[in-house]
Amino acid sequence: MPPFSQPFGNILVASNGWIIPGAPGTAPTDSMRLTLNVTSNATVQAGGGILADGTGWPGGQGPGSGRLASYSPGYVGGGGGHGGLGAASGGSLIALGGSTYGSVTAPVDGGSGGGNYSPDLPGGAGGGAIRMNVTGALLVNGRVSANGGAGASQGSGGGSGGSVWLTAGTLAGAGTISANGGAGNELGGGGAGGCIALQYNVNAFDGAITAYGGGGYAWGGAGTVYLKANNQGMGRMVVDNGGQFGTNTPIAYLSPFDLTIRGGAVAYPSSGYLILSNLVINSGSAFTCLPTQTNLDVAVLRNATIDAGGLMAVDGKGYLTASGPGAGVSSNFTGSGAGYGGFGGASSASAGGATYGSAQQPVDRGSGGGRGWQGTTVGGEGGGAIRFTVGGALTVNGQLSADGNAALQDNGGGGSGGSIWLTAGALAGNGTIAADGGAGELYDGGGGGGGRIAIYTPMNVFGGVVSAAGGDGLAPGQDGSIYYDTTPAPAQVVSCTPTGVLNAAVSSLDVAFNTVVNPASVSAASVSLTAPGGVPVTDLSVAALSPYSFRFYFPKQTAQGDYAVNVGPQVQDLYGQPMSQVYTSAFSIVWSLVQGTVADTNGLPVSGVVLQPDGGISSTTTDTNGNYALSLPPGGTIIVTPAATNLVFVPGSRTYVNVTGTVSNENYLAVSTIIPAVAMQVQTNSCVLSWNGISGVAYQPLYSTNLVDWLPYADALPGTNGPMQFVMPIDTAPQLFFRVGASY
């Protein structure tokens, strides 16, 4: 069934009645999308449904399609990705799962197909896309679903869930709204969950809303469910995998929203940082970062809760084996422990790694332990770094950790703990906050040193464990540092760029703070910029780059002179503390210098030549030595043209694009004309045209039969500073006239 352009007054889907966008596995066109606009009410009764299951991209196709890999005795496919990542396959050669794509708040994409078992045995199809806009009430007691299909052939991957986007005056019922991933077949990876967005005036829906990853050799990542009342600026995102520990779900930065991670879901910030309104991590779920990110940087404007059994961790996400500022030493086939907040433990052959970093503002990763037996066995990786700022209460009943990893094999050293820097309005709970070192192999490897933890809160009622202990080993690692303070430093600007002297146009300022600031307190009025002559720069706008930094945009500035910058003091941290004082900065724009000489064909200087840039820029004139120096503004394209009475110049002009710095040897040749004085000499079988050339001028031989219409006779000749000639054969062809044209 194709998309509907004609709106409906009411829709009733009765029991055993169905609305379906198209046949499963159809071509990836609009047939995978179903759009229903209802001006009054819509009802889906129990036993009926609006279904787009398996109507998305076919197996092996789509922007998040699962991959295919060959291994003995056959092929395997990864799961399709969409709201989450598709799961990888099993087998000796692993087929990767598909990537994420599409919109969380306004999803319209079909799910992607799972990886094929072979080109003839496809993976599961992705779910389709359902869009419903109901002015009145949408009552769902049946099903509204865009689930991915299961891999039908041996080893194929499951398709990812599609999209369900519902807007309604009132959303009610007790049915099912789903965009689940399909299961992989045997070694095939599970498809990821899709994307669901529900927007409403009133939400009275009591049914199930799911975007679970599919099963298989490994479970696909959870999709996203976004819930928003129409009177809210931003809504709540739920990442739930139905109790199955699957692969990851990246969380993109939108604008501060509530985030709940539950049901075995594993989430991470896709950009390395995240700003949220509220955060809840339920039991059995995790918030982490990728190994390539190493740092987890999260700011929560209101409250954050890590339930018992919930995890916020970057364990082992620091420096790799035998690397980092406090790396363990590898010697005589034994590895000592890495250091960071505490020294690494010694091995039987070497001292442990050194300490480094700040105890009060810990931001460094832990280092890797030394290598063990035969110099190839792996020492433990260091812990990553967490910076977690919560404007309200942080309750930790689960685990918040940046532990170093233990050595994997004989005689390896343990990795050192990483960093945890917490700032919260209040800290409570009975869980664990840890940056412990990893254990070294007990026979000969040293233990990793503890990491560093700094906790800033005016109300600390946390009753759990705070630990930066060294890891066990032949010699244990030294304990790291734990620092407490009741008052975080007020917001201060730590950098404002650009600064100094510039040869470039400026259209933005980047301002970084020492702490997370309330984005609502940062506006265009937070910065004042004054151009040379005391002229205020207007039309500023601002965008967040991270929880700590912002970019202020304004019209491009190219005027020469000094610019003054003031930041604050109205910018506040998450606790309402304003900046302690206005921050001042400055930069200068100096125009680039273009210089050269104007001389005649005898090499003698030519004075009084005017070098005129376009665009109203001031000109300059050559001096008695023929020299000139011309200032040009940065940015854009500028054409400079020389001029003097009764003279022509080669080149006739020069073009500069975004010139920076000093450009030298921009010389010109002054001549009375570039038209050549041509002499002709007749030889036995040819006629020779001769003239004195000018470098930079192109000479084009031309011919005519009537002395009116002239055409090129051959390719143009590049000019040289010396004699030039063109040879024409004498034959029995009709009479021709010749001349030489000149251009530059």
Secondary structure, DSSP 8 states (H G I E B T S, - for coil): -----S-BS-EEE-TT-EE-SS-TT--SSGGGEEEEEESS-EEE-TT-EEE-TT-SS-TT-STT---EEEETTEEEE----SSS------SSS--------S-SSS----------SBTTB-------EEEEEEEEEEEESSEEE-------STT-------EEEEEEEEEEESSEEE-------TTS------EEEEEEEEEEE-SEEE-----SSS-----EEEEEETT-SS-EEEEE-TT---SEEEE---SS-EEEEETT-EEEETTSEEEES-EEE-TT-EE---TTT-EEEEEESS-EEE-TT-EEE-TT-SS-TT-STT---EETTEE----SSS-----SSS------S-SSS-----------GGGTS-------EEEEEEEEEEEESSEEE-------STT-------EEEEEEEEEE-SSEEE-------TTT-------EEEEE-S-B---SEEE-----SSS-----EEEEESS-----EEEEES-EEESS-EEEEEEEESS-B-GGG--GGGEEEEETTTEE----EEEESSSSEEEEEEEEE--SEEEEEEE-SS-BBTTS-B-SS-EEEEEEE--EEEEEEEE-TTS-B--S-EEEESTT---EE--TTSEEEEEE-SSSEEEEEEE-TT-EEESS-EEEES--SEE----EEEES--S---EEEE-SSEEEEEEE--TT-EEEEEEESSSS--EE-S--EE--SSEEEEEEE--SS---EEEEEEE-
